């Protein structure tokens, strides 16, 4: 899981895909952190992306780094309502403090479960990990 976290941090921007009825939806994300050995993402509960993840928690993430490697991460997300998880996200991503705060009623953090990530490149064999 640590390798996946570091890859997403290095990429900076990653693209998260959800399902909205029968239509895939993809949007850029950038905040990720590790808390209690789990990989977390964040969004606001006012956004369609959050509502889509609640309805169908199976999501995928893809990103590419400047060195030509890319990642595909698939799994389920679970909302974590604990403020400790929110604090960890804010500490790992200080820029989020401009958008969210503890107790604001909209700041949600979600962690991956049953996840599989594959890191690929044009020159190396794929590396797959599950967590």
C-alpha positions in Angstrom: 0.0 0.0 0.0 2.9 2.3 0.8 4.1 2.1 -2.9 0.6 3.0 -4.1 0.5 6.0 -1.8 3.9 7.2 -2.9 3.0 6.8 -6.6 -0.2 8.8 -6.2 1.7 11.5 -4.3 4.4 11.7 -7.0 1.8 11.9 -9.7 0.1 14.8 -8.0 -3.1 14.5 -9.9 -5.0 11.2 -10.2 -8.3 10.5 -12.0 -11.1 8.8 -10.0 -13.9 6.9 -11.8 -17.3 6.2 -10.5 -20.5 4.9 -12.0 -23.6 7.1 -12.3 -26.4 4.8 -13.5 -25.0 3.3 -16.7 -22.5 6.2 -17.3 -18.9 6.2 -16.1 -17.8 9.5 -14.5 -14.2 10.5 -14.2 -12.7 13.5 -12.4 -9.3 14.8 -11.2 -8.4 14.4 -7.5 -5.1 15.2 -5.7 -5.4 14.5 -2.0 -4.4 11.2 -0.6 -3.0 10.0 2.7 -2.3 6.9 4.8 -4.0 6.5 8.2 -3.9 3.4 10.4 -2.4 1.4 7.5 -5.2 2.3 5.0 -5.2 4.5 1.9 -7.6 7.4 2.1 -9.1 9.9 -0.3 -11.3 12.9 0.4 -14.2 14.8 -1.0 -17.3 16.8 0.1 -20.6 15.1 0.8 -22.3 17.8 -1.3 -20.6 16.6 -4.5 -22.1 14.1 -7.0 -18.9 12.0 -6.7 -19.5 11.3 -3.0 -23.1 10.4 -3.7 -22.0 8.0 -6.5 -19.4 6.4 -4.2 -22.0 5.9 -1.4 -24.4 4.3 -3.9 -21.7 2.1 -5.5 -18.5 2.0 -3.5 -16.5 0.3 -6.3 -14.2 2.9 -7.9 -11.0 3.0 -9.9 -8.1 5.5 -9.9 -5.6 6.0 -12.7 -2.5 8.3 -12.7 0.7 8.7 -14.7 4.1 10.1 -13.5 6.6 12.0 -15.5 8.8 9.0 -15.8 6.2 7.2 -18.0 4.8 4.9 -15.3 1.1 4.6 -14.7 -1.1 3.0 -12.1 -4.6 1.5 -12.1 -6.1 1.1 -8.6 -9.5 -0.6 -8.2 -11.3 -1.3 -5.0 -14.2 -0.3 -2.7 -14.2 2.8 -0.6 -15.7 3.1 2.9 -16.6 6.4 4.6 -14.7 7.0 7.9 -16.6 9.3 10.1 -13.8 9.8 12.7 -12.3 13.2 13.1 -8.9 11.5 13.6 -9.0 10.4 10.0 -10.0 13.9 8.9 -7.1 15.4 10.9 -4.7 12.9 9.2 -5.9 14.0 5.8 -5.5 17.7 6.6 -2.0 17.1 8.0 -1.0 15.2 4.9 -2.6 17.8 2.5 -2.4 21.3 4.1 -3.9 22.9 1.0 -7.3 21.2 1.9 -7.6 23.6 4.9 -8.7 26.2 2.4 -11.8 24.0 1.6 -12.5 21.9 4.6 -12.4 21.9 8.4 -13.2 19.5 11.1 -16.9 19.7 11.9 -17.9 21.7 8.8 -20.5 19.1 7.9 -19.2 18.5 4.4 -15.6 17.1 4.8 -15.6 13.3 4.1 -12.7 10.9 4.1 -12.9 7.4 2.6 -10.5 4.5 2.7 -9.9 1.7 0.3 -10.7 -2.0 1.0 -10.4 -5.0 -1.2 -8.1 -2.9 -3.4 -5.8 -4.0 -6.2 -3.2 -1.7 -7.7 -1.0 -2.4 -10.7 1.9 -0.1 -11.6 3.0 -0.4 -15.2 5.5 1.0 -17.6 6.6 0.5 -21.2 9.9 -1.1 -20.1 9.3 -2.9 -16.8 7.0 -5.8 -15.9 3.8 -4.7 -14.1 3.9 -4.7 -10.3 0.6 -5.7 -8.6 -0.3 -5.3 -4.9 -3.5 -5.9 -3.0 -4.6 -4.3 0.3 
